[in-house]
Amino acid sequence: MSEVPLSFDPGPEYRDDVRRTRARVTAMTPEAAKATLLELIETFPSLVLTPEERRSPVLAYRRGPNDPLL
């Protein structure tokens, strides 16, 4: 039995949300973008790694082989 993979279509509402969000981001000034980013970081502090986590060998793949702190 073979199954034909179906393509995922989230619907027109999702596509409209994406268009509105892209337009909003495009219209942002650098200062507004920075303010939004800082708001997100305050809301989700786990978005930013602590210095100890950045030096962790487990997370070295995030930094790359040429990072001087490896």
C-alpha positions in Angstrom: 0.0 0.0 0.0 1.5 3.3 -1.0 0.4 6.7 0.5 0.7 9.9 -1.4 2.0 12.6 0.9 -0.4 15.5 1.2 0.9 19.0 1.2 0.1 21.0 4.3 -2.1 24.1 3.7 -2.8 26.2 6.8 -5.5 28.1 5.1 -6.1 31.7 4.0 -6.3 33.2 7.5 -2.8 32.0 8.2 -1.5 33.4 4.9 -3.1 36.7 5.6 -1.5 36.8 9.1 1.9 36.1 7.5 1.4 38.9 4.9 0.4 41.4 7.6 3.3 40.4 9.8 5.8 40.7 7.0 4.5 44.1 6.1 4.7 45.2 9.7 8.3 44.0 10.1 9.3 45.6 6.8 7.9 49.0 7.9 9.7 48.9 11.3 12.6 51.3 11.9 15.7 49.8 13.5 14.8 51.4 16.8 11.3 49.9 16.8 12.7 46.5 15.8 15.2 46.7 18.7 12.4 47.7 21.2 10.3 44.7 20.0 13.2 42.3 20.3 13.9 43.6 23.9 10.2 43.1 24.7 10.4 39.5 23.5 13.5 38.9 25.5 11.8 40.2 28.7 8.8 38.0 28.0 10.9 34.9 27.1 14.3 35.1 28.9 15.2 31.6 27.8 15.6 33.0 24.3 19.0 34.3 25.4 21.7 31.9 26.5 23.7 32.6 29.6 27.5 33.0 29.3 28.0 29.5 30.8 25.6 28.0 28.3 27.4 29.7 25.4 30.6 28.1 26.5 29.1 24.6 27.0 30.6 21.9 24.7 27.1 20.5 24.4 26.0 23.7 22.6 29.2 24.2 20.6 27.4 23.2 17.4 25.5 26.5 17.7 28.7 28.5 17.7 30.7 26.8 15.0 34.2 25.3 14.8 35.9 28.7 14.4 34.6 30.2 17.6 37.6 31.4 19.8 35.9 30.4 23.0 35.8 26.7 22.1 
